[in-house]
Amino acid sequence: MSATADHAEERTNPAARLGFEPGQVVQEIGYDDDVDHDLREGIEAVIGQDLVDEDYEDVADAVALWFRDDDGDLTDALVDAIGLIDEGGVVWLLTPKTGREGYIEPSDINEAAQTAGLSQTKSISAGKDWTGSRLVTPKAAKSGKR
């Protein structure tokens, strides 16, 4: 695929910027009516299969964690998410954008990630109302694995 085609896909499918690859198993946690359905469908289009839900009983390649301020303890949620992924896997923390209901301060995200043993490597606009924070284990961060 050409660089131009890659950029065109990023504009039409925001999930393309998240680094998912065909065949990956992506476990979705925190689904509710307010999630960005275009982003979810975009992830499924990239990986070529449905997202698996919280009841999935195997390890996933990545986790998409929808989290709002009133969802409980973010550190606990991140620790739980780490337990669901393969070594070197990625947690995409999806939180409401600034000013939206359920917004979480970036400093709170950074603190929770560090406490859970994760490093934030990227932050993007993941849809109209959502921000995505790419969180990795230190080993994944060093290897450059997506």
DSSP file (Angstrom, degrees, kcal/mol; ACC not computed):
  #  RESIDUE AA STRUCTURE BP1 BP2  ACC     N-H-->O    O-->H-N    N-H-->O    O-->H-N    TCO  KAPPA ALPHA  PHI   PSI    X-CA   Y-CA   Z-CA
    1    1 A M              0   0    0      0, 0.0     2,-0.1     0, 0.0     0, 0.0   0.000 360.0 360.0 360.0 138.7    0.0    0.0    0.0
    2    2 A S     >  -     0   0    0      1,-0.1     4,-2.4     4,-0.0     5,-0.1  -0.328 360.0-112.6 -77.6 161.3    1.4    3.4   -0.8
    3    3 A A  H  > S+     0   0    0      1,-0.2     4,-2.4     2,-0.2     5,-0.2   0.879 119.9  54.0 -60.3 -37.5    2.0    6.2    1.8
    4    4 A T  H  > S+     0   0    0      1,-0.2     4,-2.2     2,-0.2    -1,-0.2   0.913 108.4  48.1 -63.9 -42.5   -0.8    8.2    0.1
    5    5 A A  H  > S+     0   0    0      2,-0.2     4,-2.4     1,-0.2    -2,-0.2   0.886 109.8  53.5 -65.2 -38.0   -3.2    5.3    0.5
    6    6 A D  H  X S+     0   0    0     -4,-2.4     4,-2.0     1,-0.2    -2,-0.2   0.929 110.5  46.5 -60.7 -45.2   -2.2    4.8    4.1
    7    7 A H  H  X S+     0   0    0     -4,-2.4     4,-1.6     1,-0.2    -2,-0.2   0.880 110.9  52.4 -66.5 -37.4   -2.9    8.5    4.8
    8    8 A A  H  X S+     0   0    0     -4,-2.2     4,-1.9     1,-0.2    -1,-0.2   0.911 109.2  49.7 -63.9 -41.6   -6.3    8.3    3.0
    9    9 A E  H  X S+     0   0    0     -4,-2.4     4,-3.1     1,-0.2     7,-0.3   0.888 106.8  55.6 -64.4 -38.0   -7.2    5.3    5.1
   10   10 A E  H  < S+     0   0    0     -4,-2.0    -1,-0.2     1,-0.2    -2,-0.2   0.860 109.0  48.0 -62.4 -34.6   -6.3    7.2    8.3
   11   11 A R  H  < S+     0   0    0     -4,-1.6    -1,-0.2     1,-0.2    -2,-0.2   0.885 120.4  35.7 -72.7 -37.4   -8.7    9.9    7.3
   12   12 A T  H  < S+     0   0    0     -4,-1.9    -2,-0.2     1,-0.3    -1,-0.2   0.741 126.7  36.4 -89.5 -23.5  -11.6    7.6    6.6
   13   13 A N    ><  -     0   0    0     -4,-3.1     3,-2.1    -5,-0.2     4,-0.4  -0.859  62.2-169.5-131.6  98.1  -10.9    5.0    9.3
   14   14 A P  G >  S+     0   0    0      0, 0.0     3,-1.2     0, 0.0     4,-0.2   0.763  85.4  69.3 -58.9 -23.6   -9.6    6.5   12.6
   15   15 A A  G > >S+     0   0    0      1,-0.3     3,-1.6    23,-0.2     5,-0.6   0.748  82.5  73.0 -66.4 -22.5   -8.8    3.0   13.8
   16   16 A A  G X 5S+     0   0    0     -3,-2.1     3,-0.9    -7,-0.3    -1,-0.3   0.809  91.2  57.8 -62.1 -28.8   -6.0    2.8   11.2
   17   17 A R  G < 5S+     0   0    0     -3,-1.2    -1,-0.3    -4,-0.4    -2,-0.2   0.589  90.7  72.9 -77.1  -9.8   -4.0    5.2   13.4
   18   18 A L  G < 5S-     0   0    0     -3,-1.6    -1,-0.2    -4,-0.2    -2,-0.2   0.590 103.4-122.9 -83.9 -10.1   -4.2    2.8   16.3
   19   19 A G  T < 5 +     0   0    0     -3,-0.9    -3,-0.1    -4,-0.3    -2,-0.1   0.627  53.6 154.9  83.0  12.3   -1.7    0.3   14.8
   20   20 A F      < -     0   0    0     -5,-0.6    -1,-0.2     1,-0.0    -2,-0.0  -0.378  27.6-150.5 -69.9 155.5   -3.9   -2.8   14.8
   21   21 A E    >   -     0   0    0     26,-0.1     3,-1.9    -2,-0.1    25,-0.0  -0.913  26.9 -83.0-128.7 154.0   -3.1   -5.4   12.3
   22   22 A P  T 3  S+     0   0    0      0, 0.0    25,-0.2     0, 0.0    26,-0.2  -0.254 113.2  21.9 -54.6 137.5   -5.2   -8.1   10.4
   23   23 A G  T 3  S+     0   0    0     24,-2.7    24,-0.1     1,-0.3    25,-0.1   0.300  88.0 136.3  88.8  -8.8   -5.8  -11.2   12.4
   24   24 A Q    <   -     0   0    0     -3,-1.9     2,-0.6    22,-0.1    -1,-0.3  -0.405  53.9-130.0 -70.9 148.6   -5.2   -9.6   15.8
   25   25 A V        -     0   0    0     -3,-0.1    36,-2.2    -2,-0.1    37,-1.6  -0.898  26.0-170.1 -96.7 119.3   -7.5  -10.5   18.7
   26   26 A V  E     -a   62   0A   0     -2,-0.6    26,-2.4    24,-0.3     2,-0.5  -0.952   8.5-152.8-115.7 119.4   -8.7   -7.2   20.3
   27   27 A Q  E     -ab  63  52A   0     35,-2.6    37,-2.8    -2,-0.5     2,-0.5  -0.787   9.0-149.5 -94.1 129.6  -10.6   -7.5   23.6
   28   28 A E  E     -a   64   0A   0     24,-3.2     2,-0.4    -2,-0.5    37,-0.2  -0.852  16.2-178.9-102.9 129.2  -13.0   -4.6   24.3
   29   29 A I  E     +a   65   0A   0     35,-2.6    37,-2.9    -2,-0.5    24,-0.0  -0.963  61.5  27.0-125.7 143.6  -13.7   -3.6   27.9
   30   30 A G  S    S+     0   0    0     -2,-0.4    -1,-0.1     1,-0.2    35,-0.1   0.663  72.4 173.1  84.9  17.4  -16.1   -0.9   29.1
   31   31 A Y        +     0   0    0     -3,-0.1     2,-0.3     2,-0.1    -1,-0.2  -0.334   8.7 151.1 -59.0 136.8  -18.5   -1.0   26.2
   32   32 A D    >   -     0   0    0     -2,-0.0     3,-1.7     0, 0.0    34,-0.0  -0.917  61.8 -83.8-154.0 177.4  -21.6    1.2   26.8
   33   33 A D  T 3  S+     0   0    0     -2,-0.3     4,-0.1     1,-0.3    -2,-0.1   0.729 120.7  61.5 -60.8 -22.5  -24.1    3.1   24.6
   34   34 A D  T 3  S+     0   0    0      2,-0.1    -1,-0.3     3,-0.0    -3,-0.1   0.474  76.5 115.3 -88.1  -1.1  -21.7    6.2   24.5
   35   35 A V  S <  S-     0   0    0     -3,-1.7     2,-1.0     1,-0.1     3,-0.1  -0.179  80.2 -99.1 -65.4 162.7  -18.8    4.4   22.8
   36   36 A D     >  -     0   0    0      1,-0.2     4,-2.1    90,-0.1     5,-0.1  -0.736  35.1-169.8 -85.6 103.5  -17.7    5.6   19.3
   37   37 A H  H  > S+     0   0    0     -2,-1.0     4,-2.6     1,-0.2     5,-0.2   0.819  84.0  57.1 -67.5 -31.5  -19.4    3.0   17.0
   38   38 A D  H  > S+     0   0    0      2,-0.2     4,-2.2     1,-0.2    -1,-0.2   0.910 108.0  48.2 -64.5 -40.4  -17.4    4.2   13.9
   39   39 A L  H  > S+     0   0    0      2,-0.2     4,-2.5     1,-0.2    -2,-0.2   0.925 111.3  49.8 -64.9 -44.6  -14.2    3.5   15.8
   40   40 A R  H  X S+     0   0    0     -4,-2.1     4,-2.3     1,-0.2    -2,-0.2   0.940 112.9  46.3 -58.5 -48.3  -15.3    0.1   16.9
   41   41 A E  H  X S+     0   0    0     -4,-2.6     4,-2.1     1,-0.2    -1,-0.2   0.870 111.0  54.0 -63.8 -36.0  -16.3   -0.8   13.3
   42   42 A G  H  X S+     0   0    0     -4,-2.2     4,-2.1     2,-0.2    -1,-0.2   0.899 107.5  49.4 -64.6 -41.3  -13.0    0.6   12.0
   43   43 A I  H  X S+     0   0    0     -4,-2.5     4,-2.8     1,-0.2     5,-0.3   0.932 111.2  49.9 -62.6 -45.0  -11.0   -1.6   14.4
   44   44 A E  H  X>S+     0   0    0     -4,-2.3     4,-1.7     1,-0.2     5,-0.8   0.869 109.2  52.2 -62.3 -36.0  -13.1   -4.6   13.3
   45   45 A A  H  <5S+     0   0    0     -4,-2.1    -1,-0.2     2,-0.2    -2,-0.2   0.905 112.0  46.0 -66.0 -40.3  -12.4   -3.7    9.6
   46   46 A V  H  <5S+     0   0    0     -4,-2.1    -2,-0.2     1,-0.2    -1,-0.2   0.935 118.7  39.5 -67.6 -46.7   -8.6   -3.5   10.3
   47   47 A I  H  <5S-     0   0    0     -4,-2.8   -24,-2.7     2,-0.2    -1,-0.2   0.677 103.4-129.9 -81.7 -15.6   -8.4   -6.8   12.2
   48   48 A G  T  <5S+     0   0    0     -4,-1.7     2,-0.3    -5,-0.3    -3,-0.2   0.701  76.0  63.3  78.7  19.6  -10.8   -8.6   10.0
   49   49 A Q  S   <S-     0   0    0     -5,-0.8    -1,-0.2    -6,-0.2    -2,-0.2  -0.969  90.5 -75.3-161.0 170.4  -13.0  -10.0   12.8
   50   50 A D        -     0   0    0     -2,-0.3   -24,-0.3     1,-0.1     2,-0.1  -0.359  49.9-105.1 -70.1 151.9  -15.3   -8.9   15.6
   51   51 A L        -     0   0    0    -26,-0.1     2,-0.3   -11,-0.1   -24,-0.2  -0.492  37.0-124.5 -66.3 147.4  -13.9   -7.5   18.8
   52   52 A V  B     -b   27   0A   0    -26,-2.4   -24,-3.2    -2,-0.1     2,-0.0  -0.722  25.8-130.6 -95.1 152.1  -14.1  -10.0   21.7
   53   53 A D    >   -     0   0    0     -2,-0.3     3,-1.9   -26,-0.2   -24,-0.1  -0.173  34.1 -81.0 -95.5-171.8  -15.9   -9.0   24.8
   54   54 A E  T 3  S+     0   0    0      1,-0.3   -25,-0.1   -26,-0.1    -1,-0.1   0.657 123.5  62.8 -64.5 -17.4  -15.1   -9.1   28.5
   55   55 A D  T 3  S+     0   0    0      2,-0.0    -1,-0.3     0, 0.0     2,-0.0   0.460  70.4 126.3 -88.3  -1.4  -16.0  -12.8   28.7
   56   56 A Y    <   -     0   0    0     -3,-1.9     4,-0.1     1,-0.1    -4,-0.0  -0.342  47.3-158.3 -58.9 134.0  -13.3  -13.9   26.3
   57   57 A E        +     0   0    0      2,-0.1     2,-0.2    -2,-0.0    -1,-0.1   0.202  62.0  65.5-109.2  16.8  -11.3  -16.6   28.0
   58   58 A D  S    S-     0   0    0     26,-0.1     2,-0.2     1,-0.0    -2,-0.0  -0.741  92.9 -82.1-124.1 176.1   -7.9  -16.5   26.1
   59   59 A V        -     0   0    0     -2,-0.2    26,-0.2    26,-0.1     2,-0.2  -0.565  43.5-145.6 -80.9 148.1   -5.2  -13.9   25.9
   60   60 A A  E     - c   0  85A   0     24,-3.1    26,-2.7    -2,-0.2   -34,-0.2  -0.657  17.7-129.8-106.6 163.8   -5.7  -11.1   23.4
   61   61 A D  E    S-     0   0A   0    -36,-2.2    29,-1.1     1,-0.3     2,-0.3   0.767  91.3  -0.6 -79.9 -28.3   -3.2   -9.2   21.3
   62   62 A A  E     -ac  26  90A   0    -37,-1.6   -35,-2.6    27,-0.2     2,-0.4  -0.981  64.0-135.8-156.4 160.1   -4.6   -5.9   22.4
   63   63 A V  E     -ac  27  91A   0     27,-2.3    29,-3.4    -2,-0.3     2,-0.7  -0.986   3.4-156.3-123.8 135.3   -7.2   -4.4   24.7
   64   64 A A  E     -ac  28  92A   0    -37,-2.8   -35,-2.6    -2,-0.4     2,-0.7  -0.946  20.3-168.9-105.9 107.7   -9.5   -1.4   23.8
   65   65 A L  E     -ac  29  93A   0     27,-2.7    29,-3.3    -2,-0.7     2,-0.5  -0.870  10.2-160.9-107.6 106.0  -10.5   -0.1   27.2
   66   66 A W  E     + c   0  94A   0    -37,-2.9     2,-0.4    -2,-0.7    29,-0.2  -0.753  23.9 175.5 -80.6 124.0  -13.4    2.5   27.2
   67   67 A F        -     0   0    0     27,-2.9     2,-0.3    -2,-0.5    37,-0.1  -0.993  16.4-172.9-142.4 132.2  -13.1    4.3   30.6
   68   68 A R    >   -     0   0    0     -2,-0.4     3,-2.4    27,-0.2    35,-0.2  -0.809  41.5-103.0-118.5 160.2  -15.0    7.2   32.0
   69   69 A D  G >  S+     0   0    0     33,-1.7     3,-0.5     1,-0.3     5,-0.1   0.804 120.6  48.3 -53.0 -35.3  -14.3    9.1   35.3
   70   70 A D  G 3  S+     0   0    0      1,-0.2    -1,-0.3     3,-0.0     3,-0.1   0.249  83.9  95.0 -93.6  15.0  -17.1    7.4   37.1
   71   71 A D  G <  S-     0   0    0     -3,-2.4     2,-0.3     1,-0.3    -1,-0.2   0.435  94.9-106.9 -85.1   1.9  -16.1    3.9   36.0
   72   72 A G  S <  S-     0   0    0     -3,-0.5     2,-0.6    -4,-0.1    -1,-0.3  -0.851  72.7  -1.7 113.5-149.4  -14.1    3.2   39.2
   73   73 A D     >  -     0   0    0     -2,-0.3     4,-2.0     1,-0.2     5,-0.1  -0.733  52.2-159.2 -90.0 118.7  -10.4    3.0   39.8
   74   74 A L  H  > S+     0   0    0     -2,-0.6     4,-2.5     1,-0.2     5,-0.2   0.893  91.3  55.0 -64.7 -41.1   -8.4    3.5   36.6
   75   75 A T  H  > S+     0   0    0      1,-0.2     4,-2.5     2,-0.2    -1,-0.2   0.935 108.8  48.3 -58.7 -46.0   -5.2    1.9   37.9
   76   76 A D  H  > S+     0   0    0      1,-0.2     4,-2.5     2,-0.2    -1,-0.2   0.909 110.8  51.2 -60.1 -42.3   -7.2   -1.3   38.8
   77   77 A A  H  X S+     0   0    0     -4,-2.0     4,-2.1     1,-0.2    -1,-0.2   0.890 111.2  47.9 -63.3 -39.2   -8.8   -1.3   35.3
   78   78 A L  H  X S+     0   0    0     -4,-2.5     4,-2.3     2,-0.2    -2,-0.2   0.902 110.4  50.8 -69.4 -40.5   -5.4   -1.0   33.7
   79   79 A V  H  X S+     0   0    0     -4,-2.5     4,-1.4     1,-0.2    -2,-0.2   0.921 111.5  48.8 -61.5 -43.2   -3.9   -3.8   35.9
   80   80 A D  H  < S+     0   0    0     -4,-2.5     4,-0.4     1,-0.2    -2,-0.2   0.905 110.1  52.0 -61.3 -41.3   -6.8   -6.0   34.9
   81   81 A A  H >< S+     0   0    0     -4,-2.1     3,-1.6     1,-0.2     4,-0.5   0.888 103.5  57.1 -64.6 -39.2   -6.3   -5.2   31.2
   82   82 A I  H >< S+     0   0    0     -4,-2.3     3,-1.1     1,-0.3    -1,-0.2   0.877 101.3  58.0 -58.5 -37.5   -2.6   -6.1   31.4
   83   83 A G  T 3< S+     0   0    0     -4,-1.4    -1,-0.3     1,-0.2    -2,-0.2   0.613 102.3  56.1 -68.5 -11.5   -3.7   -9.6   32.5
   84   84 A L  T <  S+     0   0    0     -3,-1.6   -24,-3.1    -4,-0.4     2,-0.3   0.545  97.2  74.5 -97.3  -9.8   -5.8  -10.0   29.4
   85   85 A I  E <  S-c   60   0A   0     -3,-1.1   -24,-0.2    -4,-0.5     3,-0.1  -0.720  81.1-106.4-111.9 156.9   -3.0   -9.4   26.8
   86   86 A D  E >   -     0   0A   0    -26,-2.7     3,-2.4    -2,-0.3    -1,-0.1  -0.298  57.8 -77.5 -65.2 156.3   -0.1  -11.3   25.4
   87   87 A E  E 3  S+     0   0A   0      1,-0.3    -1,-0.2    52,-0.0     3,-0.1  -0.375 125.7  23.5 -55.9 133.1    3.4  -10.2   26.5
   88   88 A G  E 3  S+     0   0A   0      1,-0.2    -1,-0.3    -3,-0.1    -2,-0.1   0.479  95.2 142.0  85.3   1.6    4.2   -7.1   24.4
   89   89 A G  E <   -     0   0A   0     -3,-2.4    48,-0.7    -7,-0.1     2,-0.4  -0.171  45.5-123.1 -72.2 170.7    0.5   -6.4   23.9
   90   90 A V  E     -cD  62 136A   0    -29,-1.1   -27,-2.3    46,-0.1     2,-0.5  -0.908   8.6-152.2-119.6 141.8   -1.0   -2.9   23.8
   91   91 A V  E     -cD  63 135A   0     44,-2.8    44,-2.9    -2,-0.4     2,-0.8  -0.972   8.8-158.9-109.9 120.1   -3.8   -1.3   25.9
   92   92 A W  E     -cD  64 134A   0    -29,-3.4   -27,-2.7    -2,-0.5     2,-0.7  -0.887   9.8-156.4 -96.5 109.1   -5.6    1.5   24.1
   93   93 A L  E     -cD  65 133A   0     40,-2.7    40,-2.6    -2,-0.8     2,-0.6  -0.783   6.9-163.1 -87.1 117.9   -7.2    3.5   26.8
   94   94 A L  E     +cD  66 132A   0    -29,-3.3   -27,-2.9    -2,-0.7    38,-0.2  -0.911  16.7 168.5-108.5 114.2  -10.2    5.4   25.3
   95   95 A T  E     - D   0 131A   0     36,-2.4    36,-3.2    -2,-0.6   -27,-0.2  -0.889  41.2 -89.5-125.8 153.6  -11.4    8.3   27.5
   96   96 A P  E     - D   0 130A   0      0, 0.0     8,-0.6     0, 0.0    34,-0.3  -0.300  50.3-107.5 -60.3 144.4  -13.9   11.1   26.8
   97   97 A K    >   -     0   0    0     32,-2.4     3,-2.3     1,-0.2     6,-0.1  -0.196  53.0 -65.3 -67.1 163.5  -12.3   14.3   25.4
   98   98 A T  T 3  S+     0   0    0      1,-0.3    -1,-0.2     5,-0.1     3,-0.1  -0.212 124.7  18.0 -49.4 132.8  -11.8   17.4   27.5
   99   99 A G  T 3  S+     0   0    0      1,-0.3    -1,-0.3    -3,-0.1     2,-0.2   0.286  98.8 116.3  86.5 -10.6  -15.2   18.9   28.4
  100  100 A R  S X  S-     0   0    0     -3,-2.3     3,-1.8     1,-0.1    -1,-0.3  -0.580  80.5 -88.0 -88.7 154.6  -17.2   15.8   27.8
  101  101 A E  T 3  S+     0   0    0      1,-0.3    -1,-0.1    -2,-0.2    -4,-0.1  -0.398 116.7  24.0 -59.9 130.8  -19.0   13.9   30.5
  102  102 A G  T 3  S+     0   0    0      1,-0.2   -33,-1.7   -34,-0.1    -1,-0.3   0.505  85.3 166.3  90.9   5.3  -16.6   11.4   32.1
  103  103 A Y    <   -     0   0    0     -3,-1.8     2,-0.4   -35,-0.2    -1,-0.2  -0.194  21.8-153.4 -55.5 142.9  -13.4   13.3   31.1
  104  104 A I        -     0   0    0     -8,-0.6    -9,-0.1   -37,-0.1    -1,-0.1  -0.983  20.6-113.0-122.6 132.1  -10.2   12.2   32.9
  105  105 A E    >>  -     0   0    0     -2,-0.4     4,-1.8     1,-0.1     3,-0.7  -0.347  21.2-127.6 -60.8 137.7   -7.3   14.5   33.4
  106  106 A P  H 3> S+     0   0    0      0, 0.0     4,-2.7     0, 0.0     5,-0.2   0.854 110.7  57.3 -55.3 -35.9   -4.1   13.5   31.4
  107  107 A S  H 3> S+     0   0    0      1,-0.2     4,-2.3     2,-0.2     5,-0.2   0.864 105.4  50.6 -64.9 -34.2   -2.1   13.6   34.6
  108  108 A D  H <> S+     0   0    0     -3,-0.7     4,-2.4     2,-0.2    -1,-0.2   0.877 110.6  49.3 -69.1 -37.5   -4.5   11.1   36.2
  109  109 A I  H  X S+     0   0    0     -4,-1.8     4,-2.6     2,-0.2    -2,-0.2   0.937 112.2  47.8 -64.8 -46.4   -4.1    8.8   33.2
  110  110 A N  H  X S+     0   0    0     -4,-2.7     4,-2.5     1,-0.2    -2,-0.2   0.917 113.2  47.7 -61.6 -44.7   -0.3    9.1   33.3
  111  111 A E  H  X S+     0   0    0     -4,-2.3     4,-2.4     2,-0.2    -1,-0.2   0.924 113.5  47.0 -63.5 -45.3   -0.2    8.4   37.1
  112  112 A A  H  X S+     0   0    0     -4,-2.4     4,-1.9     2,-0.2    -2,-0.2   0.905 112.4  50.6 -63.8 -41.5   -2.5    5.4   36.7
  113  113 A A  H  <>S+     0   0    0     -4,-2.6     5,-3.2     2,-0.2     4,-0.5   0.940 112.0  46.5 -62.3 -47.5   -0.5    4.0   33.8
  114  114 A Q  H ><5S+     0   0    0     -4,-2.5     3,-1.2     1,-0.2    -2,-0.2   0.911 111.6  51.0 -62.5 -42.5    2.8    4.3   35.7
  115  115 A T  H 3<5S+     0   0    0     -4,-2.4    -1,-0.2     1,-0.3    -2,-0.2   0.854 110.0  50.6 -63.0 -34.5    1.3    2.7   38.8
  116  116 A A  T 3<5S-     0   0    0     -4,-1.9    -1,-0.3    -5,-0.2    -2,-0.2   0.512 123.1-107.0 -80.8  -5.0    0.1   -0.2   36.7
  117  117 A G  T < 5S+     0   0    0     -3,-1.2     2,-0.3    -4,-0.5    -3,-0.2   0.735  78.0 127.3  86.7  23.8    3.5   -0.6   35.1
  118  118 A L      < -     0   0    0     -5,-3.2     2,-0.4    -6,-0.2    -1,-0.3  -0.773  48.7-143.7-112.7 157.2    2.6    0.8   31.7
  119  119 A S  E     -E  136   0A   0     17,-2.8    17,-2.4    -2,-0.3     2,-0.6  -0.968  16.6-131.3-118.3 136.9    4.2    3.6   29.6
  120  120 A Q  E     +E  135   0A   0     -2,-0.4    15,-0.2    15,-0.2     3,-0.1  -0.776  30.7 169.2 -86.7 123.6    2.1    6.0   27.5
  121  121 A T  E     +     0   0A   0     13,-2.8     2,-0.3    -2,-0.6    -1,-0.1   0.576  60.8  10.5-109.6 -13.5    3.6    6.1   24.0
  122  122 A K  E     -E  134   0A   0     12,-0.9    12,-2.6     2,-0.0     2,-0.4  -0.982  50.7-161.9-164.0 148.4    1.0    8.0   22.0
  123  123 A S  E     +E  133   0A   0     -2,-0.3     2,-0.3    10,-0.2    10,-0.2  -0.989  23.4 167.5-137.7 130.4   -2.2   10.0   22.5
  124  124 A I  E     -E  132   0A   0      8,-2.7     8,-3.0    -2,-0.4     2,-0.7  -0.905  45.5 -98.5-137.1 162.8   -4.6   10.6   19.6
  125  125 A S  E     -E  131   0A   0     -2,-0.3     6,-0.2     6,-0.2     3,-0.1  -0.782  38.0-174.2 -78.1 118.7   -8.0   11.9   18.8
  126  126 A A        -     0   0    0      4,-2.1     2,-0.3    -2,-0.7     5,-0.2   0.195  58.3 -35.7-105.1  15.8   -9.9    8.6   18.5
  127  127 A G  S    S-     0   0    0      3,-0.6    -1,-0.2     1,-0.1     3,-0.1  -0.909  85.0 -57.0 152.5-178.1  -13.2   10.0   17.4
  128  128 A K  S    S+     0   0    0     -2,-0.3    -1,-0.1     1,-0.2    -2,-0.0   0.885 133.7  16.3 -59.6 -41.4  -15.5   12.9   17.9
  129  129 A D  S    S+     0   0    0     -3,-0.1   -32,-2.4   -33,-0.1     2,-0.4   0.354 114.5  78.3-115.8   4.1  -15.8   12.5   21.6
  130  130 A W  E     -D   96   0A   0    -34,-0.3    -4,-2.1    -3,-0.1    -3,-0.6  -0.913  52.0-158.2-127.5 144.5  -12.9   10.2   22.5
  131  131 A T  E     -DE  95 125A   0    -36,-3.2   -36,-2.4    -2,-0.4     2,-0.5  -0.923  17.2-145.9-111.7 141.6   -9.2   10.4   23.1
  132  132 A G  E     -DE  94 124A   0     -8,-3.0    -8,-2.7    -2,-0.4     2,-0.5  -0.932   9.0-166.6-112.2 132.2   -7.0    7.3   22.8
  133  133 A S  E     -DE  93 123A   0    -40,-2.6   -40,-2.7    -2,-0.5     2,-0.6  -0.974  15.6-143.0-116.3 120.2   -3.9    6.7   24.9
  134  134 A R  E     -DE  92 122A   0    -12,-2.6   -13,-2.8    -2,-0.5   -12,-0.9  -0.735  23.1-174.0 -84.8 117.2   -1.6    3.9   23.7
  135  135 A L  E     +DE  91 120A   0    -44,-2.9   -44,-2.8    -2,-0.6     2,-0.3  -0.941   4.5 177.3-117.5 132.9   -0.2    2.2   26.8
  136  136 A V  E     -DE  90 119A   0    -17,-2.4   -17,-2.8    -2,-0.4   -46,-0.1  -0.905  33.8-105.3-132.0 158.2    2.5   -0.5   26.6
  137  137 A T     >  -     0   0    0    -48,-0.7     4,-2.2    -2,-0.3     3,-0.4  -0.479  43.8-107.3 -72.8 155.7    4.5   -2.7   29.0
  138  138 A P  H  > S+     0   0    0      0, 0.0     4,-2.1     0, 0.0     5,-0.2   0.867 120.7  54.6 -56.0 -37.2    8.1   -1.5   29.3
  139  139 A K  H  > S+     0   0    0      1,-0.2     4,-1.9     2,-0.2     6,-0.2   0.911 109.2  46.9 -63.2 -42.0    9.3   -4.6   27.3
  140  140 A A  H  >>S+     0   0    0     -3,-0.4     4,-1.1     1,-0.2     5,-0.9   0.877 110.4  53.5 -66.6 -37.3    7.0   -3.7   24.4
  141  141 A A  H  <5S+     0   0    0     -4,-2.2     3,-0.2     1,-0.2    -2,-0.2   0.904 110.2  46.8 -65.0 -40.8    8.1    0.0   24.6
  142  142 A K  H  <5S+     0   0    0     -4,-2.1    -1,-0.2     1,-0.2    -2,-0.2   0.872 113.5  47.2 -69.0 -37.9   11.8   -1.0   24.3
  143  143 A S  H  <5S-     0   0    0     -4,-1.9    -1,-0.2    -5,-0.2    -2,-0.2   0.657 103.9-128.4 -79.9 -14.0   11.2   -3.4   21.4
  144  144 A G  T  <5 +     0   0    0     -4,-1.1    -3,-0.2     1,-0.2    -4,-0.1   0.577  50.7 161.3  77.3   7.9    9.1   -1.0   19.5
  145  145 A K      <       0   0    0     -5,-0.9    -1,-0.2    -6,-0.2    -2,-0.1  -0.364 360.0 360.0 -65.5 140.3    6.4   -3.7   19.1
  146  146 A R              0   0    0     -3,-0.1    -1,-0.1  -127,-0.1   -56,-0.1   0.435 360.0 360.0 -87.3 360.0    2.9   -2.3   18.3
